[in-house]
Amino acid sequence: MAILTDRITVNPKQCGGRPCIRGMRIRVTDVLDLLAADLTAEQILAEHPDLESEDIRACLRFASERLNHPVLAA
C-alpha cells in the first residue's frame, strides 16, 4: 500500500495549488465529487484510465485526515 504523500501531491503551479493525484491534473475534489454523484470506483476508473484504485482510496484517506483535525476558534 502506497503512503498518502506518494499519491496526493500539491504543487502551487498546478490546479491553483489544490491537492491532485500523483502530479496529474486530476484533483482530489474531482474524485470526491464523482463518488458523491454516486459513481462507483469502477466507473471512475473507466472514465479516468490514468487513475488506479489506490488513488481513489488515497483521496478518501486524504479527505478523512483533513476533516479529522479540530477547527481552531477564530
N, CA, C and O atoms as a printed pandas DataFrame, in Angstrom:
     atom_number atom_name residue_name chain_id  residue_number  x_coord  y_coord  z_coord
0              1         N          MET        A               1    0.842   -1.175    0.000
1              2        CA          MET        A               1    0.000    0.000    0.000
2              3         C          MET        A               1    0.892    1.245    0.000
3              4         O          MET        A               1    1.780    1.384    0.841
4              5         N          ALA        A               2    0.647    2.126   -0.934
5              6        CA          ALA        A               2    1.433    3.357   -1.025
6              7         C          ALA        A               2    1.014    4.313    0.090
7              8         O          ALA        A               2   -0.135    4.311    0.532
8              9         N          ILE        A               3    1.951    5.115    0.525
9             10        CA          ILE        A               3    1.595    6.112    1.532
10            11         C          ILE        A               3    0.931    7.304    0.842
11            12         O          ILE        A               3    1.129    7.541   -0.350
12            13         N          LEU        A               4    0.153    8.034    1.605
13            14        CA          LEU        A               4   -0.662    9.113    1.074
14            15         C          LEU        A               4    0.148   10.136    0.290
15            16         O          LEU        A               4   -0.295   10.599   -0.761
16            17         N          THR        A               5    1.312   10.489    0.780
17            18        CA          THR        A               5    2.113   11.512    0.112
18            19         C          THR        A               5    2.651   11.042   -1.232
19            20         O          THR        A               5    3.080   11.865   -2.040
20            21         N          ASP        A               6    2.640    9.753   -1.487
21            22        CA          ASP        A               6    3.034    9.244   -2.801
22            23         C          ASP        A               6    1.910    9.420   -3.818
23            24         O          ASP        A               6    2.164    9.501   -5.020
24            25         N          ARG        A               7    0.696    9.479   -3.347
25            26        CA          ARG        A               7   -0.475    9.544   -4.220
26            27         C          ARG        A               7   -1.038   10.948   -4.357
27            28         O          ARG        A               7   -1.474   11.330   -5.444
28            29         N          ILE        A               8   -1.039   11.722   -3.285
29            30        CA          ILE        A               8   -1.625   13.058   -3.286
30            31         C          ILE        A               8   -0.501   14.079   -3.282
31            32         O          ILE        A               8    0.339   14.093   -2.382
32            33         N          THR        A               9   -0.494   14.929   -4.293
33            34        CA          THR        A               9    0.555   15.939   -4.423
34            35         C          THR        A               9   -0.059   17.332   -4.453
35            36         O          THR        A               9   -1.199   17.521   -4.878
36            37         N          VAL        A              10    0.717   18.291   -3.998
37            38        CA          VAL        A              10    0.291   19.690   -4.030
38            39         C          VAL        A              10    1.417   20.494   -4.672
39            40         O          VAL        A              10    2.553   20.491   -4.198
40            41         N          ASN        A              11    1.083   21.172   -5.746
41            42        CA          ASN        A              11    2.040   21.995   -6.467
42            43         C          ASN        A              11    1.382   23.357   -6.682
43            44         O          ASN        A              11    0.351   23.436   -7.351
44            45         N          PRO        A              12    1.951   24.427   -6.133
45            46        CA          PRO        A              12    1.342   25.750   -6.275
46            47         C          PRO        A              12    1.139   26.179   -7.726
47            48         O          PRO        A              12    0.312   27.050   -7.998
48            49         N          LYS        A              13    1.878   25.583   -8.660
49            50        CA          LYS        A              13    1.781   25.964  -10.074
50            51         C          LYS        A              13    0.803   25.079  -10.853
51            52         O          LYS        A              13    0.669   25.211  -12.070
52            53         N          GLN        A              14    0.126   24.182  -10.144
53            54        CA          GLN        A              14   -0.780   23.256  -10.812
54            55         C          GLN        A              14   -2.136   23.273  -10.111
55            56         O          GLN        A              14   -2.214   23.109   -8.894
56            57         N          CYS        A              15   -3.187   23.469  -10.875
57            58        CA          CYS        A              15   -4.569   23.456  -10.360
58            59         C          CYS        A              15   -4.736   24.394   -9.170
59            60         O          CYS        A              15   -5.457   24.084   -8.222
60            61         N          GLY        A              16   -4.074   25.526   -9.227
61            62        CA          GLY        A              16   -4.218   26.521   -8.162
62            63         C          GLY        A              16   -3.718   26.050   -6.809
63            64         O          GLY        A              16   -4.147   26.569   -5.778
64            65         N          GLY        A              17   -2.826   25.083   -6.796
65            66        CA          GLY        A              17   -2.280   24.585   -5.534
66            67         C          GLY        A              17   -3.194   23.594   -4.832
67            68         O          GLY        A              17   -2.928   23.197   -3.697
68            69         N          ARG        A              18   -4.267   23.192   -5.500
69            70        CA          ARG        A              18   -5.178   22.217   -4.895
70            71         C          ARG        A              18   -4.553   20.819   -4.954
71            72         O          ARG        A              18   -3.793   20.513   -5.873
72            73         N          PRO        A              19   -4.875   19.978   -3.974
73            74        CA          PRO        A              19   -4.333   18.617   -3.970
74            75         C          PRO        A              19   -4.758   17.843   -5.211
75            76         O          PRO        A              19   -5.932   17.834   -5.580
76            77         N          CYS        A              20   -3.796   17.198   -5.845
77            78        CA          CYS        A              20   -4.022   16.418   -7.064
78            79         C          CYS        A              20   -3.518   14.995   -6.851
79            80         O          CYS        A              20   -2.878   14.680   -5.848
80            81         N          ILE        A              21   -3.823   14.166   -7.811
81            82        CA          ILE        A              21   -3.408   12.768   -7.738
82            83         C          ILE        A              21   -2.140   12.568   -8.558
83            84         O          ILE        A              21   -2.129   12.778   -9.771
84            85         N          ARG        A              22   -1.090   12.165   -7.889
85            86        CA          ARG        A              22    0.208   11.823   -8.495
86            87         C          ARG        A              22    0.688   12.836   -9.523
87            88         O          ARG        A              22    1.214   12.458  -10.570
88            89         N          GLY        A              23    0.511   14.109   -9.235
89            90        CA          GLY        A              23    1.025   15.148  -10.117
90            91         C          GLY        A              23    0.216   15.356  -11.381
91            92         O          GLY        A              23    0.575   16.186  -12.216
92            93         N          MET        A              24   -0.874   14.611  -11.535
93            94        CA          MET        A              24   -1.735   14.799  -12.701
94            95         C          MET        A              24   -2.683   15.971  -12.418
95            96         O          MET        A              24   -2.732   16.490  -11.303
96            97         N          ARG        A              25   -3.407   16.363  -13.414
97            98        CA          ARG        A              25   -4.368   17.449  -13.240
98            99         C          ARG        A              25   -5.754   16.922  -12.865
99           100         O          ARG        A              25   -6.777   17.497  -13.236
100          101         N          ILE        A              26   -5.759   15.839  -12.139
101          102        CA          ILE        A              26   -6.997   15.299  -11.574
102          103         C          ILE        A              26   -6.950   15.612  -10.080
103          104         O          ILE        A              26   -6.126   15.079   -9.336
104          105         N          ARG        A              27   -7.861   16.492   -9.668
105          106        CA          ARG        A              27   -7.858   16.939   -8.275
106          107         C          ARG        A              27   -8.545   15.918   -7.363
107          108         O          ARG        A              27   -9.402   15.149   -7.800
108          109         N          VAL        A              28   -8.157   15.930   -6.112
109          110        CA          VAL        A              28   -8.814   15.095   -5.107
110          111         C          VAL        A              28  -10.306   15.401   -5.099
111          112         O          VAL        A              28  -11.125   14.486   -5.019
112          113         N          THR        A              29  -10.662   16.671   -5.180
113          114        CA          THR        A              29  -12.079   17.038   -5.157
114          115         C          THR        A              29  -12.828   16.504   -6.371
115          116         O          THR        A              29  -14.023   16.224   -6.276
116          117         N          ASP        A              30  -12.162   16.358   -7.501
117          118        CA          ASP        A              30  -12.811   15.773   -8.684
118          119         C          ASP        A              30  -13.266   14.349   -8.379
119          120         O          ASP        A              30  -14.394   13.968   -8.693
120          121         N          VAL        A              31  -12.393   13.579   -7.773
121          122        CA          VAL        A              31  -12.718   12.189   -7.440
122          123         C          VAL        A              31  -13.805   12.145   -6.369
123          124         O          VAL        A              31  -14.738   11.349   -6.465
124          125         N          LEU        A              32  -13.690   12.988   -5.357
125          126        CA          LEU        A              32  -14.702   13.005   -4.300
126          127         C          LEU        A              32  -16.062   13.416   -4.846
127          128         O          LEU        A              32  -17.085   12.864   -4.443
128          129         N          ASP        A              33  -16.080   14.376   -5.755
129          130        CA          ASP        A              33  -17.345   14.794   -6.379
130          131         C          ASP        A              33  -17.977   13.654   -7.171
131          132         O          ASP        A              33  -19.195   13.478   -7.146
132          133         N          LEU        A              34  -17.151   12.880   -7.874
133          134        CA          LEU        A              34  -17.681   11.745   -8.628
134          135         C          LEU        A              34  -18.253   10.686   -7.694
135          136         O          LEU        A              34  -19.300   10.106   -7.981
136          137         N          LEU        A              35  -17.579   10.431   -6.585
137          138        CA          LEU        A              35  -18.101    9.488   -5.604
138          139         C          LEU        A              35  -19.408   10.003   -5.004
139          140         O          LEU        A              35  -20.351    9.237   -4.804
140          141         N          ALA        A              36  -19.457   11.300   -4.721
141          142        CA          ALA        A              36  -20.676   11.893   -4.164
142          143         C          ALA        A              36  -21.827   11.859   -5.161
143          144         O          ALA        A              36  -22.993   11.843   -4.764
144          145         N          ALA        A              37  -21.507   11.847   -6.451
145          146        CA          ALA        A              37  -22.524   11.764   -7.502
146          147         C          ALA        A              37  -22.956   10.311   -7.727
147          148         O          ALA        A              37  -23.682   10.011   -8.675
148          149         N          ASP        A              38  -22.504    9.422   -6.852
149          150        CA          ASP        A              38  -22.910    8.017   -6.848
150          151         C          ASP        A              38  -22.236    7.161   -7.917
151          152         O          ASP        A              38  -22.741    6.092   -8.258
152          153         N          LEU        A              39  -21.104    7.617   -8.451
153          154        CA          LEU        A              39  -20.341    6.749   -9.352
154          155         C          LEU        A              39  -19.566    5.746   -8.508
155          156         O          LEU        A              39  -19.117    6.061   -7.406
156          157         N          THR        A              40  -19.418    4.570   -9.021
157          158        CA          THR        A              40  -18.617    3.565   -8.329
158          159         C          THR        A              40  -17.146    3.780   -8.662
159          160         O          THR        A              40  -16.802    4.496   -9.602
160          161         N          ALA        A              41  -16.297    3.151   -7.877
161          162        CA          ALA        A              41  -14.865    3.240   -8.155
162          163         C          ALA        A              41  -14.563    2.697   -9.546
163          164         O          ALA        A              41  -13.710    3.233  -10.253
164          165         N          GLU        A              42  -15.253    1.649   -9.934
165          166        CA          GLU        A              42  -15.045    1.056  -11.255
166          167         C          GLU        A              42  -15.419    2.033  -12.367
167          168         O          GLU        A              42  -14.724    2.115  -13.380
168          169         N          GLN        A              43  -16.508    2.772  -12.184
169          170        CA          GLN        A              43  -16.927    3.759  -13.181
170          171         C          GLN        A              43  -15.921    4.904  -13.279
171          172         O          GLN        A              43  -15.613    5.382  -14.371
172          173         N          ILE        A              44  -15.418    5.333  -12.139
173          174        CA          ILE        A              44  -14.428    6.412  -12.122
174          175         C          ILE        A              44  -13.153    5.964  -12.841
175          176         O          ILE        A              44  -12.582    6.715  -13.632
176          177         N          LEU        A              45  -12.719    4.751  -12.564
177          178        CA          LEU        A              45  -11.510    4.226  -13.211
178          179         C          LEU        A              45  -11.715    4.077  -14.717
179          180         O          LEU        A              45  -10.781    4.279  -15.493
180          181         N          ALA        A              46  -12.933    3.724  -15.133
181          182        CA          ALA        A              46  -13.216    3.599  -16.567
182          183         C          ALA        A              46  -13.192    4.967  -17.245
183          184         O          ALA        A              46  -12.747    5.084  -18.387
184          185         N          GLU        A              47  -13.669    6.007  -16.548
185          186        CA          GLU        A              47  -13.682    7.367  -17.107
186          187         C          GLU        A              47  -12.305    8.012  -17.098
187          188         O          GLU        A              47  -12.007    8.865  -17.934
188          189         N          HIS        A              48  -11.472    7.606  -16.159
189          190        CA          HIS        A              48  -10.128    8.181  -15.999
190          191         C          HIS        A              48   -9.103    7.052  -15.982
191          192         O          HIS        A              48   -8.669    6.631  -14.910
192          193         N          PRO        A              49   -8.713    6.557  -17.152
193          194        CA          PRO        A              49   -7.823    5.380  -17.210
194          195         C          PRO        A              49   -6.446    5.594  -16.593
195          196         O          PRO        A              49   -5.736    4.622  -16.335
196          197         N          ASP        A              50   -6.054    6.836  -16.350
197          198        CA          ASP        A              50   -4.760    7.079  -15.700
198          199         C          ASP        A              50   -4.823    6.842  -14.192
199          200         O          ASP        A              50   -3.788    6.713  -13.537
200          201         N          LEU        A              51   -6.028    6.786  -13.647
201          202        CA          LEU        A              51   -6.179    6.554  -12.213
202          203         C          LEU        A              51   -6.050    5.078  -11.887
203          204         O          LEU        A              51   -6.274    4.210  -12.731
204          205         N          GLU        A              52   -5.683    4.819  -10.641
205          206        CA          GLU        A              52   -5.609    3.460  -10.104
206          207         C          GLU        A              52   -6.522    3.393   -8.885
207          208         O          GLU        A              52   -6.819    4.420   -8.274
208          209         N          SER        A              53   -6.958    2.219   -8.537
209          210        CA          SER        A              53   -7.883    2.087   -7.407
210          211         C          SER        A              53   -7.288    2.653   -6.121
211          212         O          SER        A              53   -8.012    3.193   -5.286
212          213         N          GLU        A              54   -5.985    2.532   -5.962
213          214        CA          GLU        A              54   -5.331    3.088   -4.776
214          215         C          GLU        A              54   -5.441    4.620   -4.752
215          216         O          GLU        A              54   -5.442    5.214   -3.674
216          217         N          ASP        A              55   -5.532    5.254   -5.901
217          218        CA          ASP        A              55   -5.706    6.711   -5.954
218          219         C          ASP        A              55   -7.043    7.117   -5.331
219          220         O          ASP        A              55   -7.122    8.110   -4.608
220          221         N          ILE        A              56   -8.072    6.354   -5.612
221          222        CA          ILE        A              56   -9.386    6.664   -5.055
222          223         C          ILE        A              56   -9.371    6.497   -3.539
223          224         O          ILE        A              56   -9.907    7.338   -2.818
224          225         N          ARG        A              57   -8.770    5.433   -3.058
225          226        CA          ARG        A              57   -8.647    5.239   -1.608
226          227         C          ARG        A              57   -7.810    6.350   -0.982
227          228         O          ARG        A              57   -8.104    6.795    0.128
228          229         N          ALA        A              58   -6.778    6.796   -1.680
229          230        CA          ALA        A              58   -5.946    7.881   -1.157
230          231         C          ALA        A              58   -6.754    9.175   -1.043
231          232         O          ALA        A              58   -6.573    9.935   -0.092
232          233         N          CYS        A              59   -7.635    9.427   -1.998
233          234        CA          CYS        A              59   -8.496   10.622   -1.930
234          235         C          CYS        A              59   -9.396   10.569   -0.702
235          236         O          CYS        A              59   -9.565   11.569   -0.004
236          237         N          LEU        A              60   -9.962    9.418   -0.446
237          238        CA          LEU        A              60  -10.824    9.266    0.732
238          239         C          LEU        A              60  -10.033    9.419    2.020
239          240         O          LEU        A              60  -10.490   10.068    2.961
240          241         N          ARG        A              61   -8.848    8.823    2.064
241          242        CA          ARG        A              61   -7.985    8.968    3.249
242          243         C          ARG        A              61   -7.588   10.420    3.455
243          244         O          ARG        A              61   -7.596   10.922    4.580
244          245         N          PHE        A              62   -7.242   11.092    2.364
245          246        CA          PHE        A              62   -6.838   12.499    2.431
246          247         C          PHE        A              62   -7.966   13.343    3.010
247          248         O          PHE        A              62   -7.743   14.153    3.909
248          249         N          ALA        A              63   -9.178   13.152    2.492
249          250        CA          ALA        A              63  -10.333   13.916    2.988
250          251         C          ALA        A              63  -10.595   13.613    4.458
251          252         O          ALA        A              63  -10.881   14.520    5.239
252          253         N          SER        A              64  -10.501   12.364    4.830
253          254        CA          SER        A              64  -10.723   11.976    6.213
254          255         C          SER        A              64   -9.705   12.625    7.153
255          256         O          SER        A              64  -10.060   13.130    8.218
256          257         N          GLU        A              65   -8.456   12.605    6.748
257          258        CA          GLU        A              65   -7.418   13.213    7.586
258          259         C          GLU        A              65   -7.608   14.720    7.710
259          260         O          GLU        A              65   -7.395   15.285    8.782
260          261         N          ARG        A              66   -8.007   15.373    6.620
261          262        CA          ARG        A              66   -8.234   16.814    6.663
262          263         C          ARG        A              66   -9.398   17.174    7.580
263          264         O          ARG        A              66   -9.345   18.175    8.296
264          265         N          LEU        A              67  -10.450   16.354    7.556
265          266        CA          LEU        A              67  -11.629   16.637    8.376
266          267         C          LEU        A              67  -11.465   16.217    9.822
267          268         O          LEU        A              67  -12.238   16.639   10.682
268          269         N          ASN        A              68  -10.488   15.408   10.098
269          270        CA          ASN        A              68  -10.292   14.891   11.437
270          271         C          ASN        A              68   -9.572   15.862   12.348
271          272         O          ASN        A              68   -9.463   15.601   13.546
272          273         N          HIS        A              69   -9.082   16.962   11.831
273          274        CA          HIS        A              69   -8.389   17.943   12.664
274          275         C          HIS        A              69   -9.390   18.924   13.246
275          276         O          HIS        A              69  -10.289   19.390   12.546
276          277         N          PRO        A              70   -9.238   19.238   14.529
277          278        CA          PRO        A              70  -10.187   20.187   15.137
278          279         C          PRO        A              70  -10.060   21.576   14.506
279          280         O          PRO        A              70   -8.971   22.008   14.128
280          281         N          VAL        A              71  -11.175   22.247   14.405
281          282        CA          VAL        A              71  -11.187   23.599   13.870
282          283         C          VAL        A              71  -10.781   24.551   14.984
283          284         O          VAL        A              71  -11.302   24.491   16.097
284          285         N          LEU        A              72   -9.846   25.426   14.663
285          286        CA          LEU        A              72   -9.392   26.400   15.658
286          287         C          LEU        A              72  -10.384   27.538   15.751
287          288         O          LEU        A              72  -10.880   28.019   14.732
288          289         N          ALA        A              73  -10.680   27.976   16.972
289          290        CA          ALA        A              73  -11.606   29.095   17.162
290          291         C          ALA        A              73  -10.960   30.381   16.653
291          292         O          ALA        A              73   -9.771   30.621   16.862
292          293         N          ALA        A              74  -11.755   31.190   15.992
293          294        CA          ALA        A              74  -11.231   32.452   15.446
294          295         C          ALA        A              74  -11.223   33.527   16.490
295          296         O          ALA        A              74  -10.816   34.654   16.212
